[in-house]
Amino acid sequence: MTEAQRGLMRRGHVRLARALDELPSLVVDEEHDAVDALVAEALPLARAADNPWLEVFIRHWELQSRVLNRERVKDSLPLAVELLELSSRPETKDCPQSVCATQDLASCYATLDGPGYVSERLAVARETLARIDPTWPCYLCISSELVDALLDGGRAEEALAEVGRVRASLLERDQRQTCPALIRPRVDALFALGRFEEALMELEQWDEPASGSSGEMAIRLRKARAHAALGQLTEAKNSLPDPGSISKTPSHYSAWIRAAQALVKAGAIRNDADLGAVLRDMRAAQEQNGAWFLAFESAAVGSELALGRGARATARLELRQAQRLFAELRAPGAPGVASWVARVDAVRSALGEPDPRRPSVDQDSDVEAMWERAAAAVDWETEALSDDALEVVLGCLEQMGYLKEAEEVAERAVNVAASPEQALKPRLRWAELLSRGGDAERALRVLAELGELEGEEFWLRARAEVDVLRRLGDDQRLRTRLVALCERADAPPGAVLLLSELEQRLGDTARALQLALRASEALPRGEADWKVVELATELGAWTEVRRAANRLGMPVELGDAPIEEEWGLVQVVFPDDPQRRLVALRTGPVTARVLELSGPTADTEHGDDRLIFDPEPVEPPPTHGHEHGPDCDHEHEHHAGCDEEHEHGPDCDHGHDEDWIPVFAVRTVVRPGGLSSFTIDGLHPGDAVLQRLADLLDAFGGRLEVRSPDDYSVRVPELLPDLGWPRPKPGERPGVYGFFAIPRTADPGAVHLALRTLCRESRALLVWP
């Protein structure tokens, strides 16, 4: 894309040109959130530039992230079909990335159900390879898809031979530099053939920086599996990453699970309940993404490991998941599925004997152990359970992620209840489970079937309905229900506060404040007062701000004047730039003025912005010694500069690091700073000249912000144009780098001329845009 980028730069599409350069790196380095943000920005820019080739490029890399990294095939398959159609149009069919669209669609089917689409994947890959040659960048990707399809078809020998053929083709066309990318498919073929020593030798040769952190992790996981298979336990343990490090990239789950099972078999790691929980989480994510066969594999391994650690009831649950997922497979009799079916059948056979005893249902700190006891004590699949047994069974199933089974148990409890009163709690739990499982509409119908209720039972159902609607994300229906509830005389203040938060989100700040004031009258001090402060500040209702601040214990005088004081430094993050933290001066309970410049790399310059922030810090403060928890009885509320005793609030720093600066999320900008910022860089002219520069900018209503450390340097070249004064000596010299800002209303030409004049007079070598 180099020539395309140059052309874009020449035509003024600078941001789009940079996006084309950044996007592939973000994808291979698994920066998923950054990929989504950049795609959302770059696609409109590509369409505005009227270049459909660029749209194909951007959408291809988006799918690489969504499918090959995150395995989000359920919602990505339509996008892949759309991209294939786009890349087949007359205006795009000659685009190099049009071939990549074929790979994207093949990857979707491979992730959806690899063995079920083997013949289609092979046909597409071979047809595409017939149209290109080894000099094409996508030749390797399509060849890898072909090898993967052969492996999913149970044809490992053919897959290994195909890798050899592709490698020979690349060498024949002098494409040696791309050969390391074949190591991953070759290793997978060697694994399938049980040739682990050869696989490890291949892995040790891997060197492919272009594949980023994603490629590095794929190789690391395979090394862990190979080391374990060869009995090299220390190396295996060192190679297996913590599951949290791959949690955002499901494409690593299958390799991690296989490696972990190999380490368990070798005795390198424990086969415990924690491992089972990790596998369940991974399998649930695969299922949610629509990766049916991979989820089926994970359930099979989960059942084997559960059986291996003696968790027979858990193994049975995993078998139920495997059976349910097996029904989703496109070709359950495919060769690539057969070996996994045999493994599932082996577990089922081993579980054929009944459990030897039926201990009592009891609580246990380990949820899997608790489940094993409960499942041995009662026949949870058929029995009518007592209230206590029902709660234990539902609690275990829910905590372990077996929501379908929990729904079945709760539904059966409702159906066998002797009276509506006995069915109330099971019905509430059933609705909750349905909602958590994504069937909110059915959950609401289940709750509606309770009919007319009064007193506590009415509010139990009302709370359940509200929870379902919140999980559903239907703000309008939630508002309708909360309004009706809050019109009742016995409405709990918590419901009133919840409606206040909803009204704020929907934009009715005045209504939200009235509700928050109503809630604050009934709730204990602090529970609604911060919401009053926030809303009243936004509306300029300073009487209410000051009154609520007083209730919170802040030394604020009553009255109606705005609060504009200096309460110390904070950091703020804006919703449009969550990675950038800016230093600000806190001027009141929830107000601040940004002191730091965002800089020209930011989309919006926030320097001097006046804002309102969320009073709850983005992250908790570091603790030293006593840590304030929910039972803390210190009766004081700390804010910057306050030394009185008062109740702890969201910005309390009592007992914490003195240097800690709290970070708050910006809710709204009350008054933008109105600045534009630029970089300034060059040889350090001396502190006196820098001060003159700062004074000059101050005269224009702007300011200078030095960002370089004391040891910052710049290299002076051998050749310099005639400067009108003696040239500085070549080599490394002390430098200065920073930002300067001027009001958007200032004349940039006048500022530029003034800067040039100052630099000429002071013989300063500085550059700016």
N, C-alpha and C positions, 0 to 999 in steps of 0.2 A: 504493500500500500504506500510505499515511499513516494512514488511519483504523484499518486493521488493526493497525498498529504501536501506536497509542495504546491500543487495546483490550488488546493483549498487555501493555503496560506496566502498565495498571490491574490486570490479573489476576496480575501478578508475573512474567510471562515476559520479563524484561528482556533476557536474552542472546539470545533468539530474535528479539525486536524489533530489536535492533542487527544481528543477522545478516542480516535482510531488507534492511536499509539498506546494509550493506557488500557483499553479494554481487554486485549488478549492477556496482558500481564496480570490484571486483576482476576481474570478467570482461572488461569493456571495456578495462581497463588491463593485461590479459594476465598477471595474477598467478596463474599456473596452479596452483602448489603451494598457495598460500593458498586458492584456490577449492576444491580438493579437501579441504583440511583443514576449511574452513568448512562445506562440504556434509556431510561426515561428522559434524560436530557438530550442524548445524541440523536435519537430517532426523529424528533421534530426538526432538529437542525439538518439532518440528512434530507428530509422531505422538503424543507425550505430551500435547500441548495439544489433541488430538482435533480438528484443523482440517485436513481434506484439501485445502482451497484453498491453504493454505500449502505443503503437500507438492508440489502442482502447480507453484507458483511456484518453489520451490527446485530441483526437478528440471528445470524448463524452463531456468533459468539455468545449471545444471550442463551441460546438453546444448549450450547456446550456447558454453560454454567448450570442451567436448570435441569438438564437431563444427565449429562455425563458426570457432573459433580454432585448435584443435589437429588437426582433421581426423581424429580417431580414430574413423573410421566403422565399422571392422570390429567393434569391441567396443561401439559406441554404438548401432548399429541396433536391437538387442533392447531397449535402454533406451528408445529413442524409441517403439517399438511399445508397450511397457508404459505409457509416459506417455500415449499417445493413448487407450489403453484406460481408464486411470485418469480422464482428463479427460472421458470420455464417460459416466461413471457418474451416476446421478441426483443424488448429493450434490455433484458437481463440475462438471456440465455448464454451470452458470451462472457459473462462475468466469471472470473476464476472461482469465486465462492459459490457459484451455482451448483457445482459438483458437491460441495460441502453440504448443501441442503439435502442431498440424497443420504449422506452419512447421518445427518441429524434425524431423519425419519427412521432409518435403520436402527439407530441407537434407541429411539423411543420403543420400538418393538422388542429390541433386545432386553431393555429394562422392564418392560411390561410383562413379558413372558418369553424369555430367551428360547427354550426348547420348543415352545408352541409355534414359533415363527421361523424356524430354521430354514425351511425351503425357500420362503420368501426373501429372507435376508441373504442367503447364498446367491439367489438369482439377481437381486439388486446389486450386490457387491460385484459379481462377475460382469454384469452388464456395464457397470460404471468403469471398472478397471479396463474393459475393452476399449473405452473411449479416451483413456489417458495413458501416460507412460511414467516411468519412475522419476522423471524430472519434475513432475507436478508435486507441489507440497502436500496435496490431499491423497496422493498415491499410497502413502504409508498409513494414513488413517483408514482408508477404505480397505486396505489389505488387512489391517488389524481387525476390522469388523468381520471380514471373511473368516479369519482364524477363530475369532470368538464364536461365530456361528457354528463352525465345525466342532468346537469344543462343546457347545450347548447341545449339539446333536450326538454327543458321545463318540465322536470320530477324532480321537486325540492323535493317532498316528498320522492321519491326513493333515491335521492342523500343524503338527511339527514339520511335516514335509513342506507345507505351504510357507511356513516361516523361512525355511531354507531356500525355497524358490524366490521369495521376495527379496531376501538378503542378496542372493546372487544377481538378481535384476538390478538392484541398487548399485552394487559394486561394478557391474558391467557398464552402467551409465555414470560412473565416477561420483556416486552419491554416498560415499563412505560415511560422511558426517551424520547421516540420518539413521545409520544402522543401530546405534544404541537404543533407539525407540522401539526396536523389535524385541528387546530383552523381556519386557513384560509379557507379551503374548507367548513367546517361546517358553518362559518359565511356567506359565499356566499349563501349557501342553505337557511339559516335563512333570509337573505335579500330577496331572491326570494319569500319567503313565507310571507314577511312583518312583521317578528318577530324581530323587531329592539332591543327591550329591552333585549331579550335573546342573541342576537348577541353581544351587548355591554358587557354583562357579560362574554361572551367567550373571547372577545378581552382583557378585563382587566386581564385575566389569562395568557396571552401569555408570554412566556419566552423561547426563542429559540435562544441563541447566535450563534449557528452554521449556522443560515440562513443569518448572516451578515447584512450589511446595506440594502440589497435588501429586506430581510424579515421584517426588522423594518419599512421600508417605506410602504410595502404592508399593514401592520397592522395599521399604522398611518392613511393611507388614508381611511381605512374602519372605523376607529374610528371617523373620521371627518363626514363621511356619517351617521353613527349611531347616533352621538350626534345631528346632524341637524334634523334627522327624529324624534328625541325625544324632540325637542325644546330646547336643551341645546346649545344656540347660542355661548356663550363665549368659551366653550370647543370645539365646532365645528370649530370656526375660528382659534383657537390656533392649532388645529390638521391639518388643511389644509395647506400643504407646498406651498411655492412660486413655481410657475410652472417652473421657471428656475432651481430649484434644482433637477428636474427630467427630464430635457430636453434631457439628453443623454441616458435615459433608457425608451424607448417607452412602455415597458410592464406595466408601471405605468399610462399610459395615460388614459386608459379606466376607471380605478378606480378613477383617479383624476376628470375626466369629470363627472362621476356619483355623486361624492361627491360635486363638485362645483354646480351642478344643485340642489342637495338637499339643499345646503346652500342658494342658490338663492330663492328657494321655501320657506325656513324658514325665509327669510329676513335677513340673517346673512351677506351676501355680495351683492354688487351691480351687477345687470345684465346690464353691459354697453358694449360699443364697444370694450374696451380692453379685456374683457372676451371673446367676440366673436372672436377677433383676436387670442387669445391663442388657442381656440378650433379649429380654421381653421388650425393653424400651426400643431397641433397634428394630426388632420385628414389627412392633406397632408402627414405627415411623415408615418402614418399608410398605406396610399394608396401606397406611394413609396416603402414601405417594402413588399407590397403584402398581407397585412392583410385586406382582402376585407370586411369581415363581421364587424370587429371592426371599420373600416373606415365608413361603412354604418351606424352603431350605432352612431358614432360621428356626422355624417351629420344630422341624425334625431334629436339628442339633439341640434345641432347648429340651426336647423330650429325652434325648439320649443323656444329656448332662444331668437333668433332674433325676433320672433313674439311677445314674451312676453315683449320685450322692445320697441315695436312699429316699429322695423326696417323691414317693410314688404317686401321691395325689396331685402334685404339681406336674409330674410327667403326664398324667392322664389329661390334665388341662391343656398341656402343650399338644397332646395328640388331637384334642378337640379342635385346636387352632389349625393344626396341619390338615385335618379332614375338611374343615371349612374352606381353607385356602386352596386345597386340592380341587375343590369344586369350581374354583374360578379359572383353572388352567384351561387353555385353549385346546391342548392335545394331551390329555392325561396319560395316554399310552405311548407318548413319544419316547424314543430311546434315551434322551437326556433326563427323563423323569424317572425311569425304571429303577435306577440305583437308589434314588431317594425314597421311592415307595417301599423298596425292600428294607431300608433302614427303619422306616416308620413301622412297618409290619413287625420287625424284630423287637422293637420296643413294646408294641401292643402284645405280642406273644409273651414277653417277659413279665408283663403286668397281668397276665391271665389269671394267676393265682390270687385268691382273695387276701385282703390284709389280715394278719394274724390276730389283731385285737382291736377293740373299740374303746379307747380311753375317753375321759371326760373332756368336754369343750372347756378351754381355759384360755386366759390371756397369756401372751408370750411376747418378749421384746422383739423377736425375729418373726416377721410376718409370714415367712414361708414355714417356719416351725409351727406357728400358730395355725396356719392352714392345714398342715399335715395332721395336727391333733384334731382339728375340727372335722376334717374330711373322714378321719378314722372313727370319730365318735358318732356321726350322724350320716344318714344317706341323703346328702344335700340335693341330689338329683330327683328324688321321689318323695321324701318325707315331708310332712307338715311340721315345720320347725317352731320351737318355742321362741318367744321374743328375744331372749338372750342369745340362743343359738343362731337365730336369723341374723342378728346384728353382727355377730362374730363372722359368720359365713360371708355376709355381704361386705363387711369391712375388709376381710382378707382378699376376696375376689376383686374388690375395687382398688385396693392398694397395689395389688399385683398386676393390674391392668386388664383383667379378664372381665370386661364390662358386659359382653354379650351373655356370659354365664350368670353374672350378677343380675342382669335384667330378667333372665328366665326364672331365677330363684325368687326375686321380688314379685314377679307376675303370678307365680304359683301361690305365693303366700297370700296375695290378694284374693285369688280365686277360691282358696280353701278356707278363708276367714269365715267364722261363724256369724259375724255381725258387721254392719258398717263401721261400728266403733273399733272393732278389732282390725279392720282393713285399713284404718286411717294411716298409721305409721308405715306399713308396707307400701301403701299406695304413694305416699310422699317420697319414699326411698326409690320406688320404681320410676316415678317421674324424674327424680334427680338423675338417676342412672341413664334414662333415655335421653335427657338433655345433654349429659356429658358425652354420650355416644353419638351426638349429632342429630337426634330425632326430636327436636324441640317441639314441633307441632303435635306429635303424638303425646309428648309429655304434658302439654297443655290440655289435651283431650282427657288424659288420665285424671288430671286434677279436677277438671270440670265435672267428671262423673261422680265426684263426692257430693254434689247437690248442695242444698242449703246448709250452711254451718253457722254457728254462733260462738261468741266468746273466744277462748283460746284456740279452739279448732279452726275458727274462721281465719285467725291471724297466722296460724301454722300454714294453711293453704295459701294465704296471700303472700307470705314470705317465699314459699316455693314457686308461686307463679312469677313473682318479681325476679327471682334467681334465674328461672328459665328464660324469661324475656331478656334479661341482661346478657346471658350467655348467647342468646340468639342474635343480639345486636340490633334488635328492632326498637329504635328509640321512640318512634311514634306510638307504637302499641304499649311500650313500657310507660310512656308519659300518660296515656289514657288511663292505664290501670292505677298508677300512682296518684293521679289527680283524684280519682274516685275514692281511693283509700284515704287520702289526706283530708277529704271532706267530712269524714266521720269524726265524731267528737272523741272517740277513743283511739284515734290514730297515734301510733307510737312516734316519738320525735325522730327516731332513726329513719323512718319512712319519709318524714318531712325533709330531713337533711338530704336523703337520697334524691328526692324530687328537686331539691335546690341545685344539686350537682348536675342533674340532667338538664334543667332549664338553662344553667350556665353553658353547658355544652351545646345546647340548641340555639344559644344566642340571646336569650331573654334575661339579661343580667339583672334588671330591676326586679323582675319576678323572683329570680333566684335569691336576691338579697332579702326580700321579704320573708321567704321561706326559711332562709338561714337564721334570721332574727327570731322567727317563731321557734325554730328548733333549739336555739341557744338558750331560750328561756326555760326549757324543760330538761335539757341535758346537763351533765356535770360540766364544770368549768373546763374549757379547752377543747371539748369535743366538737363544737360548732363555731367557736370564736375565731379560729383561723380562717374559716370560710367567710365569716362576716367581714373580717379585715380585708381579705382578698377582693371580695365583691364590692365592698364599700369604697375601697381605694380606686377601683376601676371606674366607679360612678362618681367619684369625687365627694362622697358622703362622709366628710371628715369627722363629723360628730359621732357617727357610728364606728368609724375606724378607731377613734380615740377611746370610746367607751369599751369596745371589745379589747383593745390593747391593755386597758386598765384591768379588765377581768383576767387577762393573761398574766398580769403582774408586771407589766412594763411601766417604767417611770415616765409615762406620757400624760401631760396635763389634759384635762377635759376642755372641750371647746369645739369650734368649727373651722379652725385654721388648718391648712395643709401641713403635713409633717414633712419638713425638709431639713434634716439634720445629717450629721456624719456619724454613722454607726459602724464604721470599720470596713475592711475590704472583704469582698466575696468574689466568687467566680460565677459566670453565667454561661449557659449554653443555649443557642437558638435552635428552634426546630428545623430550620433549613440548613443547619451546619452543625450537627450534633457532636462531631469529633473535635471541634475547636472551642476551647474554653477561654473566655476573656475576663480580665480583671475589671471589677466594677466597684464603685463606692456605694455602699448601702446607705440609703437616705431615709429609710423608714422601715416599718415592719415587713413590707413586701415590695419596696421600691428601690431602684438603684439607677446610677448613671454609669455607663460604660466608660472606663478610663483608657482602655487599651484599643489600639487599632486592629481591625481584622486583617488588613493588608490586602494588596491587589489580587492575591490568589483567591480570595473569597468572592462569592457572587454578589454579596451585599456588604458594604462597609458599615459596621455597627458602632464605630467610635462615636462617643458623645450621645448615643441613644439613651433616652429616658424610658424606663420599662417597669413592668410589674412582673414578678416572678412567683412561681409556685413555692409556698413556704416549706414544703417538704424537701430536704436536700436530695440531690441525685444519688449520692452514696453516703453511707454512714461514716462518721468520723473515726479516726484511729483511737483505740482505747488504751489507756495505761492505768493499771491498777483496777479500781472499781469500775465495772461496766454497768451502765444503767439499763435495766431490763424492765419488763412489764410490772414487776413488783417493787420497783424502786420507790422509796418513800421520801426522797429529797424533795422538799417543798419549795422549789424555785424554778424560774424560767429564765434561761440566759439568752441574751442577745448581745451583740458587740458593744463593749464599753459598759455593760451593766454589771454591777457588783452586789446587787441586792439578792436576797433569798426569795426565789419564786419558783413556780412549777416548771419542770423541764418541757420544752417545746421542740419543734422540728429542727431548730437551729442551735440547740444547746451544745456548748463546747466544754461543759464542766468536766474536769478530769481528763481532758484530751490534750493532745500536742498543742503547745502554744502557737506553733507555726502553721497549724492547720487552717486552711481557708475553705469554708464550705462552698459547695457547688450547687447552684439552683438552676432549674429549667425556666426559661423565659415563657411567660404566658402571652404577653402582648407588649408591643412597643407603643408607649404613650406619645412620645415625640421623637422622631428620627433625628439623628445627629446631623444629617445632611452633608456628610463629608465624602470626598473621593480620595483614595489613597494610591500611592505610587512607591516603587522601590527607589532607593538611592544607594550607590555602591562606589567604591574606589579607594584611593590611598587616604589614610587618616590625615586630615589637614591640621590636627592639633585641637585641643579643647577650646581654645579661644575662637577659632574659626567655626567650630561646631556650634558654639554659643551664638555667634553672629548669624549662622544659618537658622538656628531655632528662632532667634528674634525676628528675622526676616519673614519666616513663615507665620509667626504669631501676628505680625502686622497685617497679613492677609486673612487672619482668622483661622489659620491652620496650626499645625504643630509638627515637630520632628520626633521620631521615636527610634532610637538606636537599638538594633537587635543583635549586633555581632558581639561575641565574647572578646575579652581582652587580648587573646592570642590570635584573633582573626588576621589573616594576611592575604594579600593579592600579589600575583606575579607581574612584575613590570617587564614587558617584552624588550628585546634588543632594539627594535625599530619603533620609533614613535614619530608622529608628525610634528612639525614645528609648533610648539606651544606658545611661543612668545616669551618664554622664560627658560632657564636651564632645565634640561631633562633630568628626571630622577634616575638613579643608577638601576640597571636591570637586575632582576632577581626578586626574591620574596621580600615584601615590604609590609609594615603594619597597615592594616586596612580598616575600613568601617563599612558596615552594612546596616540598612534600616529601612523604615517606611517614613514617608511624610504625607500629610493629609492637608487638603484645602477645602473650603466650602464649595459645594457644587455651583454656587452663585458667583464664585470668584472667576476672574478672567485667567484661564490657564496660560495664555500667551504672555500675559504680564508677569505671572509667576515664573515662567520659564526664563524670560529675559532677565528678571531680577536675580535668579539663581546663577545664570551665566555671568552676569556682571560681578557678583560676589566672588565666584570661583576665579575669574580672571584677575580681580584685584588681589585676592589672597593666594594666588597660585595653587589652587586646590584642584586635584585631579579626581573629579567625581562625575558619575553618569546617572542619568534618570531617563525615563521614557520620553 
